[in-house]
Amino acid sequence: MTTGVLVITEQIEGAFRKVTYEALSEGKQTAAALGCGIDALVMGDGVTAAAGLLGAYGADTVWTADDPALKEYTLDAYANVAGDLIQKIAPGVILIGATAQGKELAARLSARLSAPLAMDCVALRVEGGDVTATRPMYGGKVLVDLALAGSPKIIAVRPNAMAIRKTEGAGKVEKIAVNVGASAIRFIEKQLETEKVELTEADVIVSGGRGMGSGDFTVLEALAEALGGAVGASRSAVDEGWRPHADQVGQTGKVVSPNLYIACGISGAIQHLAGMSSSKVIVAVNKDADAPIFAKADYGIVGDIFEVVPAITEAVKKRKAQA
């Protein structure tokens, strides 16, 4: 039997990432099925005030590591602080977002604690008093159930894969002593694109591929703006220098799970499908009626991107104006 569920949160400039609420919501249900409590860990500088928000998503106790030394994420410092809390409360299950930061931290904690790790999971369930995690494999072609042997079980959950549910918890905030320890890592600088929707957390993604013909993604940006979404790209478009690598969706880019994925001028190579196949609804726009992407799409439009996409954008704007 587990002694509790711990969710390691992630925040940027004091604002929690969406996957934090997803992990907390799923963790609350898991804790209820296991008959235990759920804690959350918040690390950063000046985060104590925001920590109180997590009670609304089920957290019984919110542990805050609030210290100037944690203002910027560095692996050694965050792993040391998280490791100290894990030793203190001995959770049986640890949930963390499968973001770039979360994956790195989860792997370090797994190695340090000799704990089993399931990465990029899309579902959890409790059977016989134990937790089973589900994750995609082989480019999303199959879903595999993983039974983790050992404790604590570390599970990194894929952003946008789990529902956010508001469930009141005690939300008791407890401050913990911070010992960042020695580190070989030194923070230099960061650059935030605050006006862009984070690709892995976007509900809608409009992506372009080689079929765009150039780096002019204006029509896609207009549609993404109308839908309140983000712009992505295939590896071909990124290799051409049309979009930055941060926008790349696919096996060597970002794995996304939006509610709506619109693929424009993307052929549908297996490497790209591996990054977006778990999208709830997939729409493909391509001049080639035989493009493999249509086999994966829920809806397909055979036509010129620069005629079809602006028409969709205008229809969206008109529908919003009538709402």
Secondary structure, 3 states (H helix, E strand, C coil): CCCCEEEECCEECCEECHHHHHHHHHHHHHHHHHCCCEEEEEEECCCHHHHHHHHHHCCCEEEEEECHHHCCCCHHHHHHHHHHHHHHHCCCEEEEECCHHHHHHHHHHHHHHCCCEEEEECEEEEECCEEEEEEEECCCCEEEEEECCCCCEEEEECCCCCCCCCCCCCCEEEECCCCCCCCCCCCCCCCCCCCCCCHHHCCEEEEECHHHCCCCCHHHHHHHHHHCCEEEECHHHHHCCCCCHHHEECCCCECCCCCEEEEECCCCCHHHHHHHCCCCEEEEEECCCCCCHHHHCCEEEECCHHHHHHHHHHHHHHHHHHC
